[in-house]
Amino acid sequence: MAYNPNKDLKLYYSIGEVAEMFNVNESLLRFWEKEFPVIKPKKNAKGTRQYRKEDLENIRLIYHLVKEKGMTLPGARQKLKDNKEQTIKTFEVVTRLNQIKEELLNIKKELDES
């Protein structure tokens, strides 16, 4: 997943940009928008979706629950409804552990090459 939460350069992202960040189809984002009330992109006068950082964070969490953990949509929706804060904390821990693992693998690779 190419999403970078520290990329705060823009206020709004197009649906194409968001789809590319998460490596999903635009149609999936539109579908999730209907399935998850927490995804509420702003729409301009033409009806073009404009995703904010808050939307990206919610999509990132839904992506994790559905695509990475394999939860059903109703299961993910219920988890967000019942315990969103704990779900976010758990996700952040898992994300950080994966980053540490990747860093350790890179260090090991460098040591092996020297």
C-alpha positions, 0 to 999 in steps of 0.5 A: 500500500503506497499511502503515506500519512505524513504527506500533508502537502494537499488539502484535497485529493481526487478519487484517482489519487486516492485509488492510486494511493491504496492500489484499488479501483475508484469503483471500490472507493465509491462502494465503500463510501456507501458502505461506511458512513465515516467516508464523506468526501466533499463534492464540488459543484460538478459532483467531483469527490474531494478527499480530505486527510480525515477521509484518507485515514478512515479509508486506511483503517477500512483497507486494513480491516477488509484487505489486510485482516480479511474482515467482512464489510459488516464486520469492519463496519461494526468494529468501527462503530463499536470501538473505533479508537481501540481499532485505530490504536491497534492498527497504529501498533501493527503498522509501527511493528511492520515498519520496525520489521522492515528496518531490521530486514534492511539492516540485516541485508546491509550486514550480509552484503558487507 
